[in-house]
Amino acid sequence: MSEKQELIKKMLEMQKKFIEYEHEHGVDPKDYYVPESGHPLDHYRQEYMDMAMKVVDMAHAERGSSRN
């Protein structure tokens, strides 16, 4: 499996876990945007965004384009 496919797989797993957490506990915007250290959503948003941007950059590189 390519690195891009691995990243997409991990992103889908993260989404699944997020949805499960949301259904069980609900998600307060504060916990999503500025979670306390140790909260299940701590670093979620940044980690997901970093992976998404890496996938976008890889896709652009494959096509010889750029997002600039």
C-alpha positions as CSV (number, residue, x, y, z in Angstrom):
1,M,0.0,0.0,0.0
2,S,1.3,3.4,-0.9
3,E,2.0,6.1,1.7
4,K,-0.9,8.1,0.4
5,Q,-3.2,5.1,0.8
6,E,-1.9,4.5,4.3
7,L,-2.6,8.1,5.3
8,I,-6.1,8.0,3.8
9,K,-6.8,4.7,5.7
10,K,-5.6,6.3,9.0
11,M,-7.7,9.4,8.4
12,L,-10.8,7.1,7.8
13,E,-10.0,5.3,11.1
14,M,-9.7,8.6,12.9
15,Q,-13.1,9.7,11.5
16,K,-14.7,6.5,12.6
17,K,-13.3,6.9,16.2
18,F,-14.4,10.5,16.2
19,I,-17.9,9.6,15.2
20,E,-18.1,6.9,17.8
21,Y,-16.8,9.3,20.5
22,E,-19.4,11.9,19.4
23,H,-22.3,9.4,19.5
24,E,-21.3,8.3,23.0
25,H,-20.3,11.6,24.6
26,G,-21.3,14.4,22.3
27,V,-18.7,17.0,21.3
28,D,-18.4,20.4,22.9
29,P,-16.8,22.8,20.4
30,K,-14.3,23.7,23.2
31,D,-13.2,20.1,23.3
32,Y,-12.8,20.0,19.6
33,Y,-10.9,23.3,19.1
34,V,-9.0,23.6,22.4
35,P,-9.2,20.3,24.3
36,E,-7.4,20.0,27.6
37,S,-4.3,17.9,27.7
38,G,-5.1,14.2,27.9
39,H,-8.6,14.7,26.4
40,P,-9.5,12.0,23.7
41,L,-9.6,14.8,21.1
42,D,-6.3,16.4,22.2
43,H,-4.2,16.8,19.0
44,Y,-7.0,15.3,16.8
45,R,-7.7,18.3,14.7
46,Q,-4.0,19.2,14.0
47,E,-3.0,15.6,13.3
48,Y,-5.9,15.1,10.9
49,M,-5.2,18.4,9.1
50,D,-1.5,17.6,8.8
51,M,-2.3,14.2,7.2
52,A,-4.9,15.8,4.9
53,M,-2.5,18.4,3.7
54,K,0.1,15.8,3.1
55,V,-2.3,13.8,1.0
56,V,-3.2,16.9,-1.0
57,D,0.5,17.6,-1.6
58,M,1.1,14.0,-2.7
59,A,-1.9,14.2,-5.1
60,H,-0.6,17.5,-6.6
61,A,2.9,16.0,-7.0
62,E,1.4,13.0,-8.8
63,R,-0.3,15.4,-11.3
64,G,2.5,17.9,-11.6
65,S,0.4,20.7,-10.1
66,S,0.5,22.7,-6.9
67,R,-1.9,24.2,-4.5
68,N,-0.3,27.6,-4.7
